[in-house]
Amino acid sequence: MKNMRILALTFKILMVCGCWVPDSWRTPYKRLVYHVYTVFIILLIHTFMLSQLMDLILIVDNADDFTDNFYMLLAMIVSCCKMFTLLMNRSNIAMLIDILEKKPCRPIQSDEIEIQQKFDKHVQTNMLCYAICVETTCLCIAVTSLLTEFRKGRLTFRAWLPFDYSSSSLFRIVYVHQLISLTAGSILQVACDGLICGLLVHVCCQIEIIECRLRKLADKRPDILRESVLQHNHVFKFARLVNEKFKLTIVIQFVVSTLVVCFNLYQFTKSTALRAQYIQLIMYMGCMLSQIFFYCWYGNEVKLKSRQLVDKIFDIEWFELSKHNKQSLLMIMKRSSRPIELTSAYVISMNLDSFVNLLKTSYSAYNILKQV
């Protein structure tokens, strides 16, 4: 596959978590090594997830143990689903990037290139901040566990295993396995969330490039209008493909975020929790809320940006254009009158109102859980 210039940092993280073969690894031997690495990551996170699931089914017998297990089990289920989505959609991801790198979406003039660089830098900054937040949370969980659970001979997370790990060497292996799996799962979450949100940011980028090109009509350059119409069609197609290919991930994220907030609120009410565990839970819930907030924020931005294009068209000197060019502008305006709207399973719109409703639903579920 061709060298990726768009979302470069995102694709580097995808390479680290085993979901994207490095472009320089072209020989069959190197590709085989990478595929083995991908299988290793899959086994790592799935064995951790299954050990928690089996504990929930076979051992857990009270509400406190259930919540201790369930909130992290949810995160690992999401990690497994996101890795599956990334692996199944590798060709689709390459196709989406290819749309952005070819005409009519590819920036040509220097001002258009500056717009793309601005949005790409925005993606990179947010990705770094998000990755630091997530990995700091993982580090906090690991340090808290080392200072408390490890000294008592307990694992970081509840788990059922088909062998006795009471011996010192086996306990250390299982303990390290949990921490490495947690880190691998968190990197997968960062990679997938960064990719989806990055693609949404580039939808906004393309609309701004269209606005830039339409402003040049005032400079008596009507030749670019036809290309702008084609680009606008490509942007709608691009947004629809992003929504289609990642709809499963988005709906799972919505459901899991609701459950995580609910069960974390329940965890806060447990009087037996240590102060360090409170900090850990706050950081964990902050990461989970950040995930769904990014989806809702950028989905909302795409909707607003696509709707504002109509206003931008009125700002140009359209009345001096030919009848044919006015009809082309009218075509863009008519399409923009129904803005791009991303949804979760074609039911829940990805916008800020949905984020607020998620918080309300989580709190209502928490109240029911507390009463039960």
Disulfide bonds with the S-S distance in Angstrom:
none
